[in-house]
Amino acid sequence: MLTSCGVEAFVPRGDEVELLTAQGTQRFSHAICAASPSSSARLFRAAPQLAPIAVQIEALSFQPITTIYLQYPESVRLSQPMLGLDRCFAQWVFDRGRIAGQRGLIAAVISAEGLHQELQQEQLAQKVVQELHEQLGIAATPLWHQVIAEKRATFSCEPNLPRPAHTTPLPNVLLAGDYTAGDYPATLESAVMSGIRCAEEILRKHTQ
Ligand SMILES: Cc1cc2nc3c(=O)[nH]c(=O)nc-3n(C[C@H](O)[C@H](O)[C@H](O)COP(=O)(O)OP(=O)(O)OC[C@H]3O[C@@H](n4cnc5c(N)ncnc54)[C@H](O)[C@@H]3O)c2cc1C
């Protein structure tokens, strides 16, 4: 078994798939490619039968997620582990103290593009501090803050977007990930369900 090593290439070899990793090469009866969209596209591009799927993956666009971490004094806590805010820059607020024992640490999350991107990180942090004061009554001043903006956090889930299927022209190569065709946008549910679909497909063929 190969674990904790990135796949550098996979090569279809008849009924098998060969995986090339830093730990060596190994053959498998099936491969489910569950890497990020960019890695999956890179791996698929190298195999002529899979290259059209790489093109489809590369056509996806992405949305950012910005998280503003605010370390308040340890006595600061939310009334719930997670709260939603309405008409604010901060959309969801997590009490990391209640969730993970990091007392006083509040994480405010902003999904997708928006007006918040027009602010400098320092301005955005101060804006969220103000919102938490006004909306939740947190009057304390944070000891420190950190803004982390993931520019390609999730694929952009638009109406009628063609998302790649979990099956490929190669019957023993499947594709999993939140961005593959399914009922959900970029969520953990979507990722898990795509993995289950791939596993079911392999089992179905195996028992035929
Ligand atoms: C900041 C942020 C907040 C989020 N919040 C939520 C939320 O509240 N609720 C929710 O449902 N979803 C949330 N999401 C989305 C959720 O994280 C994703 O939908 C989910 O993780 C997608 O799972 P995945 O298995 O498709 O991909 P990933 O979780 O991205 O897993 C892909 C894996 O492939 C590995 N990999 C990449 N290249 C290779 C390679 N060459 N060889 C081997 N392995 C490789 C990567 O290391 C990674 O572990 C959030 C995402 C972000 C970024």
The ligand as a Gaussian input file, in Angstrom:
#p B3LYP/6-31G(d) Opt

LIG

0 1
 C      -11.433000      27.602000       3.761000
 C      -12.430000      26.553000       3.340000
 C      -13.580000      26.375000       4.085000
 C      -14.515000      25.399000       3.727000
 N      -15.635000      25.219000       4.488000
 C      -16.501000      24.239000       4.184000
 C      -17.635000      23.980000       4.998000
 O      -17.862000      24.648000       6.005000
 N      -18.478000      22.971000       4.638000
 C      -18.246000      22.200000       3.543000
 O      -19.022000      21.275000       3.269000
 N      -17.178000      22.424000       2.746000
 C      -16.312000      23.423000       3.038000
 N      -15.235000      23.650000       2.232000
 C      -15.111000      22.855000       1.011000
 C      -14.544000      21.479000       1.330000
 O      -13.321000      21.624000       2.036000
 C      -14.315000      20.756000       0.011000
 O      -15.553000      20.676000      -0.693000
 C      -13.786000      19.348000       0.223000
 O      -12.621000      19.346000       1.028000
 C      -13.454000      18.743000      -1.122000
 O      -12.980000      17.447000      -0.898000
 P      -12.181000      16.705000      -2.041000
 O      -11.862000      15.353000      -1.503000
 O      -12.915000      16.839000      -3.327000
 O      -10.839000      17.563000      -2.249000
 P       -9.686000      17.941000      -1.197000
 O      -10.214000      18.009000       0.202000
 O       -9.049000      19.168000      -1.791000
 O       -8.715000      16.717000      -1.281000
 C       -7.854000      16.517000      -2.372000
 C       -6.634000      15.808000      -1.822000
 O       -5.808000      15.407000      -2.914000
 C       -4.476000      15.545000      -2.504000
 N       -3.647000      15.608000      -3.718000
 C       -3.461000      16.650000      -4.569000
 N       -2.631000      16.290000      -5.561000
 C       -2.306000      14.990000      -5.351000
 C       -1.479000      14.053000      -6.035000
 N       -0.816000      14.381000      -7.164000
 N       -1.351000      12.808000      -5.526000
 C       -2.022000      12.451000      -4.388000
 N       -2.820000      13.295000      -3.697000
 C       -2.952000      14.545000      -4.179000
 C       -4.468000      16.831000      -1.687000
 O       -3.332000      16.870000      -0.846000
 C       -5.770000      16.689000      -0.914000
 O       -5.566000      16.018000       0.312000
 C      -14.294000      24.608000       2.576000
 C      -13.126000      24.793000       1.815000
 C      -12.208000      25.748000       2.189000
 C      -10.957000      25.922000       1.352000

